[in-house]
């Protein structure tokens, strides 16, 4: 289960930083997971935060959450700009 910290990170940091009009929700999720995978392979140089470990342990739920949050933001902007 995704922690509230992870959900907040997606909504307030990850999506605002990566929703540039070119990236899809799936791309954002997969590239972020790939980055975490890369970091996790170098435990001798860095250690993962609890949030990063939560994301890696719940990859499918993380991806689903990003897709849903991405759609919610798109819907919100459509409604406010129509």
N, C-alpha and C positions, 0 to 999 in steps of 0.2 A: 504494500500500500504506500502510495506517495505521501510524504510528510507535508504538512502545511507550509513549511519552509520552502520545499521544492515547488509547490504550487504558486506561492508568492513570487519566487524567483522567475518562474515561467511568465507570469502575468506582468510583473513590474520591471523586469530586467531583460530576460532573454528575448521575448517577442518585440518589445520596443526597440531593442538594439538590432534585431535581425529582420524585421519586417520592412524590407526596402522596396517592395513593389516588384521584385524579381524572384525572390526566394519563395518556394512553396513551404507549407507546414511540414511536409514529409522531409524536405531537404534540410530544414532547420533542425528537426529532430535527429536525422541520421548523421548530419555533420557534427552536431554537438556530442552525440554518443560516440562517434569515431574519435573525437578529441579526448573524451574521457577514457576511452579504451587505450589510447596512446599514453596518456598520463599514468594509467594504472599499470602499464608495463614497465614503468621506471620508478618503482617503489624505493629504489636506492637513492633517487634524487628528490623525490617529493612524496608526500602522503596525501591521500584523498580525504576530503572533508566528509562529515557524516552525510551531508546533502548529496555529494557526488556518489557516495556508496549507495544511498537510497535510490538514486536515479539508475545506477547500473543494475541494482537488484530488481528493479521494476521497469525494465526497458519498454515493454509493450504498453504498460499503463502510462508511462511517461510520453511515449509517442502519441497515444490516443488523447492524452490530456492536451498536448501541444496542438494537435489538429483541431480539437474542439475549441480551445481558447483562441486559436487563429481565426476560426470561423466566426466566433462571437465578436471579435474585434472588427472583422470585415463587415458583419451585419450591422454593428453599431455605426461604423463610418458611413455605410450606405444610407441608413436611416437619418443620420444627422446632416447628410449632404444632399438629400433629395428634396 
